[in-house]
Amino acid sequence: MRERKIQLTLNSRPVFLVAGDNTTLLNALREHGITSLKRGCEEGECGACTVIMNGLPEKSCLILAAEAEGADILTVEGLIKDGRLHPIQQSFIDEGAIQCGYCTPGMIMTTYALLLKNPSPIEEEIKEALSGNLCRCTGYLSIVRAIKKSARIMAGRSEGGE
């Protein structure tokens, strides 16, 4: 198998990944030390490997590393600024939206993409955005609460309002 160097921007830093022709972005990023990405179904069904690629949520298990040449990739690790959690991450903690934690990074990245596109989603829009992410622990109620809280915080609204 031939290996190649792939240049991309990862969490706001230029990096080179070395990957074989059939290596997925998921595997290449994990080999690069990005441990938030989880190997779930490896078929694009569970969302545990979701990253933001060029501004859109993508399941990294379905993308070859070579396809990410020149891309801008954001993972959960890139949301932390100056040692502080992103409001989405903190809201997931505050609302008890983390049980086993396996799906959490994918849920957070999907939430990030949703709130970039729609800063004030209604519950139906939240559920639609999460439709590609599976959680076997929480029943989604706490996740939806965390997303609503994140939207309020990021929009600068008070805790109580919708």
The 8 nearest C-alpha neighbors of each residue, nearest first, counted from 0:
[[1, 19, 2, 20, 21, 18, 22, 3],
 [0, 2, 19, 20, 3, 18, 21, 17],
 [3, 1, 19, 18, 20, 17, 0, 4],
 [2, 4, 17, 18, 19, 5, 1, 20],
 [5, 3, 17, 16, 15, 6, 18, 2],
 [4, 6, 16, 15, 68, 17, 65, 3],
 [5, 7, 15, 68, 69, 14, 16, 4],
 [8, 6, 69, 70, 14, 68, 13, 71],
 [7, 9, 13, 71, 12, 11, 14, 72],
 [10, 8, 72, 12, 11, 73, 13, 71],
 [9, 11, 77, 73, 12, 72, 8, 74],
 [12, 10, 9, 8, 13, 77, 73, 71],
 [13, 11, 8, 9, 10, 14, 7, 71],
 [12, 14, 8, 7, 9, 11, 15, 6],
 [15, 13, 7, 6, 8, 12, 9, 16],
 [14, 16, 6, 5, 4, 7, 17, 13],
 [17, 15, 5, 4, 18, 6, 14, 27],
 [16, 18, 4, 3, 5, 2, 15, 19],
 [19, 17, 2, 3, 22, 27, 16, 20],
 [18, 20, 2, 22, 21, 1, 0, 3],
 [19, 21, 22, 1, 2, 18, 0, 65],
 [20, 22, 19, 23, 63, 64, 18, 0],
 [23, 21, 19, 20, 63, 18, 64, 26],
 [24, 22, 63, 64, 25, 26, 62, 60],
 [23, 25, 64, 27, 59, 63, 26, 62],
 [26, 24, 59, 60, 23, 28, 27, 29],
 [25, 27, 29, 23, 24, 28, 30, 22],
 [26, 28, 24, 30, 29, 25, 18, 31],
 [29, 27, 31, 30, 25, 33, 26, 24],
 [30, 28, 33, 32, 26, 31, 27, 34],
 [29, 31, 27, 28, 32, 26, 33, 34],
 [30, 32, 28, 29, 33, 27, 16, 26],
 [33, 31, 29, 30, 34, 28, 27, 35],
 [34, 32, 29, 28, 35, 31, 36, 30],
 [33, 35, 36, 29, 32, 37, 28, 30],
 [36, 34, 33, 104, 37, 75, 76, 74],
 [37, 35, 48, 34, 33, 47, 104, 38],
 [38, 36, 48, 47, 39, 35, 101, 34],
 [37, 39, 41, 48, 40, 36, 47, 25],
 [40, 38, 41, 37, 47, 45, 48, 46],
 [39, 41, 42, 45, 44, 38, 43, 47],
 [42, 40, 60, 39, 43, 38, 61, 44],
 [41, 43, 40, 44, 60, 61, 45, 39],
 [44, 42, 41, 58, 45, 61, 46, 60],
 [43, 45, 42, 46, 131, 40, 132, 41],
 [46, 44, 133, 132, 47, 43, 40, 131],
 [45, 47, 132, 49, 48, 105, 131, 44],
 [48, 46, 105, 102, 37, 45, 49, 39],
 [47, 49, 36, 37, 46, 58, 59, 105],
 [50, 48, 58, 105, 46, 57, 47, 59],
 [51, 49, 74, 57, 56, 73, 108, 52],
 [50, 52, 56, 73, 55, 54, 72, 57],
 [53, 51, 72, 55, 54, 71, 50, 56],
 [52, 54, 71, 55, 70, 51, 72, 73],
 [53, 55, 52, 51, 56, 112, 71, 72],
 [56, 54, 51, 52, 53, 57, 112, 50],
 [57, 55, 51, 50, 109, 112, 52, 49],
 [58, 56, 49, 50, 59, 51, 55, 52],
 [57, 59, 49, 60, 48, 61, 43, 46],
 [58, 60, 25, 24, 62, 61, 48, 57],
 [59, 61, 25, 41, 58, 62, 23, 24],
 [62, 60, 59, 58, 43, 63, 42, 23],
 [63, 61, 59, 23, 24, 60, 64, 66],
 [62, 64, 23, 24, 66, 65, 22, 21],
 [63, 65, 24, 23, 66, 67, 22, 62],
 [64, 66, 67, 63, 68, 5, 20, 18],
 [67, 65, 63, 64, 68, 62, 24, 70],
 [66, 68, 70, 65, 64, 69, 7, 63],
 [69, 67, 5, 6, 70, 66, 65, 7],
 [70, 68, 7, 6, 67, 71, 8, 5],
 [71, 69, 67, 7, 68, 53, 72, 8],
 [70, 72, 8, 53, 52, 7, 9, 73],
 [73, 71, 52, 9, 51, 8, 70, 10],
 [72, 74, 10, 51, 77, 50, 9, 52],
 [75, 73, 76, 77, 50, 10, 51, 72],
 [76, 74, 77, 78, 104, 35, 108, 73],
 [75, 77, 74, 78, 79, 35, 10, 33],
 [76, 78, 10, 75, 74, 79, 73, 11],
 [79, 77, 75, 76, 85, 80, 84, 74],
 [78, 80, 84, 77, 83, 85, 82, 76],
 [81, 79, 83, 82, 78, 84, 85, 77],
 [80, 82, 83, 79, 84, 78, 85, 77],
 [81, 83, 80, 79, 84, 85, 78, 76],
 [84, 82, 80, 81, 79, 85, 78, 86],
 [83, 85, 79, 88, 89, 86, 82, 80],
 [84, 86, 88, 87, 78, 79, 89, 83],
 [87, 85, 89, 88, 149, 90, 84, 152],
 [88, 86, 149, 90, 85, 89, 91, 107],
 [87, 89, 85, 91, 86, 90, 84, 92],
 [90, 88, 86, 92, 91, 87, 84, 93],
 [91, 89, 93, 145, 87, 92, 88, 149],
 [90, 92, 96, 145, 88, 94, 89, 93],
 [91, 93, 89, 90, 95, 94, 96, 97],
 [92, 94, 90, 91, 95, 89, 145, 96],
 [95, 93, 91, 96, 145, 92, 141, 90],
 [96, 94, 92, 97, 93, 141, 91, 98],
 [97, 95, 141, 142, 91, 94, 92, 98],
 [98, 96, 100, 95, 99, 103, 91, 92],
 [97, 99, 100, 136, 137, 96, 95, 101],
 [98, 100, 101, 97, 136, 102, 103, 135],
 [101, 99, 103, 97, 98, 102, 104, 96],
 [100, 102, 103, 99, 37, 47, 104, 134],
 [101, 103, 47, 100, 105, 104, 134, 106],
 [102, 104, 106, 100, 105, 101, 107, 97],
 [105, 103, 107, 106, 102, 35, 75, 108],
 [106, 104, 47, 49, 108, 107, 103, 46],
 [107, 105, 103, 109, 104, 108, 110, 102],
 [108, 106, 110, 104, 105, 109, 103, 111],
 [107, 109, 111, 105, 110, 106, 50, 104],
 [108, 110, 106, 112, 111, 107, 56, 105],
 [111, 109, 113, 107, 108, 112, 106, 114],
 [110, 112, 108, 114, 109, 113, 107, 115],
 [111, 113, 115, 109, 110, 114, 56, 108],
 [114, 112, 110, 116, 111, 115, 117, 109],
 [113, 115, 118, 117, 111, 116, 112, 110],
 [116, 114, 112, 113, 117, 118, 111, 110],
 [115, 117, 113, 114, 112, 118, 111, 119],
 [116, 118, 114, 119, 115, 113, 120, 112],
 [119, 117, 114, 150, 115, 120, 116, 154],
 [120, 118, 117, 150, 121, 114, 151, 154],
 [121, 119, 124, 117, 118, 125, 122, 114],
 [120, 122, 124, 123, 125, 119, 147, 126],
 [121, 123, 125, 124, 126, 120, 143, 147],
 [122, 124, 126, 125, 121, 127, 120, 128],
 [125, 123, 127, 121, 122, 126, 120, 128],
 [126, 124, 122, 128, 123, 127, 120, 129],
 [125, 127, 129, 123, 124, 128, 130, 122],
 [126, 128, 124, 130, 129, 125, 123, 131],
 [127, 129, 125, 126, 130, 124, 113, 109],
 [130, 128, 126, 132, 127, 131, 125, 109],
 [129, 131, 127, 128, 132, 126, 133, 125],
 [132, 130, 129, 46, 45, 44, 133, 128],
 [133, 131, 46, 45, 129, 130, 106, 134],
 [132, 134, 45, 46, 135, 131, 102, 130],
 [135, 133, 136, 102, 137, 132, 138, 139],
 [134, 136, 137, 133, 138, 102, 99, 139],
 [137, 135, 134, 98, 138, 99, 139, 97],
 [138, 136, 139, 135, 98, 134, 96, 141],
 [137, 139, 140, 136, 135, 134, 141, 142],
 [140, 138, 142, 137, 141, 143, 134, 96],
 [141, 139, 143, 142, 138, 144, 137, 96],
 [140, 142, 96, 144, 143, 139, 94, 95],
 [141, 143, 96, 139, 145, 144, 140, 146],
 [142, 144, 146, 140, 145, 141, 139, 147],
 [145, 143, 141, 147, 142, 146, 148, 140],
 [146, 144, 142, 90, 148, 91, 143, 147],
 [145, 147, 149, 143, 148, 144, 150, 142],
 [146, 148, 144, 150, 149, 145, 143, 151],
 [147, 149, 145, 151, 146, 150, 144, 152],
 [150, 148, 146, 87, 152, 147, 151, 90],
 [149, 151, 147, 153, 148, 152, 118, 119],
 [152, 150, 156, 148, 154, 149, 153, 155],
 [153, 151, 155, 149, 154, 150, 156, 148],
 [152, 154, 150, 155, 151, 149, 86, 156],
 [155, 153, 151, 152, 156, 150, 118, 119],
 [154, 156, 152, 153, 151, 157, 150, 158],
 [155, 157, 151, 154, 152, 158, 160, 153],
 [158, 156, 159, 160, 151, 155, 152, 161],
 [157, 159, 160, 156, 151, 148, 152, 161],
 [158, 160, 157, 161, 156, 151, 148, 147],
 [161, 159, 157, 158, 156, 151, 148, 147],
 [160, 159, 151, 147, 158, 148, 156, 119]]
